[in-house]
Amino acid sequence: MVPFEATFVTGDADGAGSSANLKIILFGSHGISPQYPVEKVENRFERGAQDLVKVFHILFSQLYYIMYLLVFLGIHSSLQNNFFP
């Protein structure tokens, strides 16, 4: 298992931040990872915050992109992509 790290930067606008649960999916040269839940700890993903998240997965020779899901009340209500060149 290899650690993959992503930094989440939450904006500083009024109402920024989230209390939703977060899941991360890695897309790479060896396929797609399962959905990894990210633990919501106090002050994580709050307004103006920068949060480092680590996910441990098999070694990809190349990581293509990371997808993250915000989960509100058990429903995947938001889907975002971060693409790597």
C-alpha positions as CSV (number, residue, x, y, z in Angstrom):
1,M,0.0,0.0,0.0
2,V,1.2,3.5,-0.9
3,P,0.0,6.8,0.6
4,F,-1.6,9.2,-1.7
5,E,-2.1,12.8,-0.4
6,A,-4.5,15.5,-1.4
7,T,-4.9,19.0,0.1
8,F,-8.4,20.4,0.3
9,V,-8.6,24.2,0.4
10,T,-11.9,25.5,1.7
11,G,-12.8,29.1,0.6
12,D,-13.1,32.0,2.9
13,A,-16.5,33.3,1.7
14,D,-19.5,33.5,3.9
15,G,-21.1,30.1,4.3
16,A,-17.9,28.2,3.1
17,G,-17.2,24.9,4.7
18,S,-18.9,21.6,5.0
19,S,-20.1,19.2,7.6
20,A,-20.7,16.5,5.0
21,N,-18.9,13.2,4.9
22,L,-16.2,12.9,2.2
23,K,-15.2,10.0,0.1
24,I,-12.3,9.8,-2.3
25,I,-11.8,7.6,-5.4
26,L,-8.4,7.3,-7.2
27,F,-8.2,6.8,-10.9
28,G,-4.9,5.5,-12.2
29,S,-3.0,3.2,-14.5
30,H,-4.2,0.1,-12.7
31,G,-7.9,1.1,-12.7
32,I,-10.2,2.6,-10.1
33,S,-9.9,2.4,-6.3
34,P,-12.8,1.7,-4.0
35,Q,-14.5,4.7,-2.3
36,Y,-12.3,5.6,0.7
37,P,-14.2,7.5,3.4
38,V,-12.4,10.5,4.9
39,E,-12.9,10.9,8.6
40,K,-14.6,14.2,9.5
41,V,-12.8,15.6,12.5
42,E,-13.4,18.8,14.3
43,N,-12.4,21.9,12.2
44,R,-11.8,19.8,9.1
45,F,-13.2,21.3,5.9
46,E,-14.2,24.5,7.6
47,R,-14.1,28.0,6.2
48,G,-10.6,29.1,5.3
49,A,-9.0,25.8,6.2
50,Q,-6.4,23.7,4.4
51,D,-6.7,20.0,5.1
52,L,-4.3,17.2,4.1
53,V,-6.0,13.9,3.5
54,K,-4.1,10.6,3.1
55,V,-5.5,7.5,1.3
56,F,-3.6,4.2,1.2
57,H,-4.0,2.2,-2.0
58,I,-2.0,-0.1,-4.2
59,L,0.8,1.5,-6.2
60,F,-0.3,3.2,-9.5
61,S,2.5,3.7,-12.0
62,Q,0.5,6.8,-12.9
63,L,-2.3,8.6,-11.0
64,Y,-4.7,10.2,-13.5
65,Y,-7.1,12.0,-11.2
66,I,-8.9,12.1,-7.9
67,M,-12.6,12.2,-7.6
68,Y,-14.3,13.2,-4.4
69,L,-17.8,12.8,-3.3
70,L,-19.7,14.9,-0.6
71,V,-22.2,12.7,1.1
72,F,-25.2,14.4,2.9
73,L,-27.5,12.1,4.8
74,G,-26.2,9.0,3.0
75,I,-26.9,10.5,-0.5
76,H,-24.1,11.3,-2.9
77,S,-25.3,14.9,-3.6
78,S,-22.2,16.4,-5.1
79,L,-19.5,15.1,-7.4
80,Q,-16.3,16.9,-8.2
81,N,-13.2,16.0,-10.2
82,N,-9.6,17.2,-9.8
83,F,-7.6,16.4,-13.0
84,F,-3.9,16.0,-13.2
85,P,-2.1,17.0,-16.4
